[in-house]
Amino acid sequence: MKFIPTIILAAAATFAFAAHSLAADLPDLGGKTIVVVTENAYPPLQFVDPKTSKAIGWEYDAVNDMAKRLNFKVEYQNTSWDAMIQAVSDDQYNMGMTGITIKDERKEKVDFSDAYMRSEMFMLVRGDESRFTDGKSFGAFKEGLVGAQAGTSPFYTAVYSMLDGDEANPRVKLFDTFGSSVQALKTGDVDVVLTDGVAANGYVDASNGGLKVIGDAMGTEDFGFIFPKGSDLVGPINAAIAEMKKDGTIAALNKKWFLDYKFGQ
């Protein structure tokens, strides 16, 4: 993705005016507080910066931008992945974000925003891995272990695309967080972790050769924010996402977090 600097002031002024006009048509939420829950374990979407100990990431920037456009305040809270969807469904939080794949079965519990990102899933392995090169050869490598969080897209992809379709297969080692599964990969307790290319590249860049990505993409998925069923926030958030795509904000966030940011450095 390349961005060409705009040097024609008249064109820049016209664009700024158009963006302001579009933003003026967005709903006004009247300064109310929206409680957003996340896991802080999925860089670069949301994570704790190892240098500053502050929670940062693509989704934080996106939601903070939405708050300005829609005139609301944000209160961030944390919970584990396995509790998040149910907690939002139970109306404990107004909104959830943590790279959540839009799935029909999840729509039975929560409402989704429109997709804000499309992701492709890849195999993350240690830098010296040579025993397998893709999902098929991993399946044939009977000693190989895969780390995953129960109920996630990587879990189901591992079970049904790499292994035998048995969700109780002992070759799948379950972890509470994505970060702990990556740590297990680093220490040799598992041999592969599945994740979208965004998160994988962040870990690879920070590993100094300790990790790498292998094989082709294993499917495509769309990410969305989640809300309690019937939430009146879905419409305003969708409107903000649409405007952020139109005015280049989404593209700028992609560049900032996927191309420019050096995770862990």
Secondary structure in CASP SS format (residue, H / E / C, confidence):
PFRMAT SS
TARGET T0000
AUTHOR 0000-0000-0000
METHOD secondary structure of the structure
MODEL  1
M C 1.00
K C 1.00
F C 1.00
I C 1.00
P C 1.00
T C 1.00
I C 1.00
I C 1.00
L H 1.00
A H 1.00
A H 1.00
A H 1.00
A H 1.00
T H 1.00
F H 1.00
A H 1.00
F H 1.00
A H 1.00
A H 1.00
H H 1.00
S H 1.00
L H 1.00
A H 1.00
A H 1.00
D C 1.00
L C 1.00
P C 1.00
D C 1.00
L C 1.00
G C 1.00
G C 1.00
K C 1.00
T E 1.00
I E 1.00
V E 1.00
V E 1.00
V E 1.00
T E 1.00
E C 1.00
N C 1.00
A E 1.00
Y E 1.00
P C 1.00
P C 1.00
L C 1.00
Q E 1.00
F E 1.00
V E 1.00
D C 1.00
P C 1.00
K C 1.00
T C 1.00
S C 1.00
K C 1.00
A E 1.00
I E 1.00
G C 1.00
W H 1.00
E H 1.00
Y H 1.00
D H 1.00
A H 1.00
V H 1.00
N H 1.00
D H 1.00
M H 1.00
A H 1.00
K H 1.00
R H 1.00
L H 1.00
N C 1.00
F C 1.00
K E 1.00
V E 1.00
E E 1.00
Y E 1.00
Q E 1.00
N E 1.00
T C 1.00
S C 1.00
W H 1.00
D H 1.00
A H 1.00
M H 1.00
I H 1.00
Q H 1.00
A H 1.00
V H 1.00
S H 1.00
D C 1.00
D C 1.00
Q C 1.00
Y C 1.00
N C 1.00
M E 1.00
G E 1.00
M E 1.00
T E 1.00
G E 1.00
I E 1.00
T E 1.00
I C 1.00
K C 1.00
D H 1.00
E H 1.00
R H 1.00
K H 1.00
E C 1.00
K C 1.00
V E 1.00
D E 1.00
F E 1.00
S C 1.00
D C 1.00
A C 1.00
Y C 1.00
M E 1.00
R E 1.00
S E 1.00
E E 1.00
M E 1.00
F E 1.00
M E 1.00
L E 1.00
V E 1.00
R E 1.00
G C 1.00
D C 1.00
E C 1.00
S C 1.00
R C 1.00
F C 1.00
T C 1.00
D C 1.00
G H 1.00
K H 1.00
S H 1.00
F H 1.00
G H 1.00
A H 1.00
F C 1.00
K C 1.00
E C 1.00
G C 1.00
L C 1.00
V E 1.00
G E 1.00
A E 1.00
Q C 1.00
A C 1.00
G C 1.00
T C 1.00
S H 1.00
P H 1.00
F H 1.00
Y H 1.00
T H 1.00
A H 1.00
V H 1.00
Y H 1.00
S H 1.00
M H 1.00
L C 1.00
D C 1.00
G C 1.00
D C 1.00
E C 1.00
A C 1.00
N C 1.00
P C 1.00
R C 1.00
V E 1.00
K E 1.00
L E 1.00
F C 1.00
D C 1.00
T C 1.00
F H 1.00
G H 1.00
S H 1.00
S H 1.00
V H 1.00
Q H 1.00
A H 1.00
L H 1.00
K H 1.00
T H 1.00
G C 1.00
D C 1.00
V C 1.00
D C 1.00
V E 1.00
V E 1.00
L E 1.00
T E 1.00
D E 1.00
G H 1.00
V H 1.00
A H 1.00
A H 1.00
N H 1.00
G H 1.00
Y H 1.00
V H 1.00
D H 1.00
A H 1.00
S C 1.00
N C 1.00
G C 1.00
G C 1.00
L E 1.00
K E 1.00
V E 1.00
I E 1.00
G C 1.00
D C 1.00
A C 1.00
M C 1.00
G C 1.00
T E 1.00
E E 1.00
D E 1.00
F E 1.00
G E 1.00
F E 1.00
I E 1.00
F E 1.00
P E 1.00
K C 1.00
G C 1.00
S C 1.00
D C 1.00
L C 1.00
V H 1.00
G H 1.00
P H 1.00
I H 1.00
N H 1.00
A H 1.00
A H 1.00
I H 1.00
A H 1.00
E H 1.00
M H 1.00
K H 1.00
K H 1.00
D C 1.00
G C 1.00
T H 1.00
I H 1.00
A H 1.00
A H 1.00
L H 1.00
N H 1.00
K H 1.00
K H 1.00
W H 1.00
F H 1.00
L H 1.00
D H 1.00
Y C 1.00
K C 1.00
F C 1.00
G C 1.00
Q C 1.00
END
